[in-house]
Amino acid sequence: MSDQDPFATLISATKPLVLSAVHRYLRRAGDVDIEDMMQDVYLRLYTHWRAGKLATVSNPEAYIYTMAKHACLNKNRRRETLNIDDVTEPSTRDVVLSAEDHLVLRDAMRSVPEKYSLVLKLVLAGYTPSELVYGLKMPLNTIKSLVLRGKQKLKHALEKEGYHDYP
């Protein structure tokens, strides 16, 4: 009898497979992105495993590889459609932040109350308000309201620091 959890055994056996799918399909991936995606895939796989869906799969390796591939493609799609102005006011201009601007935004974000900054960070990370409904278990209008108010609070924090013409 094995001392190891059956799901841990599944992770050990499929880690190279999932890693190869993530490397192949996840665009603009740094080490943190790869680790996050692997964790997302295994969380989704755990949900399927607990529901008994893997017991009926004839080729588990192909199933897991396809799951990883689709997770990466969905993440790429979210990234491609997001720019900073999409938070509340879609715009045709793209905003590219310098390293200094990124630090200014990060510092200003720390002064925004957590309930607003959490939603703002998730939206800026590529999640749509519709996707956040399920993850945060809040109504869509509440999430949209938190994004709008969070953006206002962030703008106020930036103005307080002397940045008046910030995107």
Steps between C-alpha positions, in 0.01 A plus 500: 500500500634841404552771760449768237167661415361371165464856368860580596603191302298627203675840524843336509418285200352780287718798595731471193195469274328809645825695501555427130146616415544820701836575337355435156172694527543776759620819330712763675564261788746570779584251772220633723246471216602141436471408868163675528369323190620162625322566829181602315511184289549276803225676691262441208625142469441443873141618459451252214673225697281556808188495281606160359537627144849353458378146571311491169778652288662248266822702447572707813825643359324646196219628721742677736711638214187639330385652829837676537493615138152651533590674827799663328301604195232657720766690697655624175159618380441696822842663474451603137173677567611690809656841527496734796214717368267200470441509875208740466538697176606306191736703284671461167838608635742251652677593820857380546641561846866562573663331797477828694128537421442142606661571839291816541181305426601220736564746783173684434312168495615435858298801619180371336279298740543125453148426373563738207865416436427126488246542221720751315799265512293212369360708215847627412626141510259414220184379670174644373235619746284208379771250597537663841131436575581130549836542671395770746139386533367855454238640264632645173376852580681490836825408327454774240431747780812390690708544184361848438545614861841335519614685190374827652686430825815410308475824301458695824806328650704585191386863508592518869852393404517772233415294191214685332528382140511128567323254265 
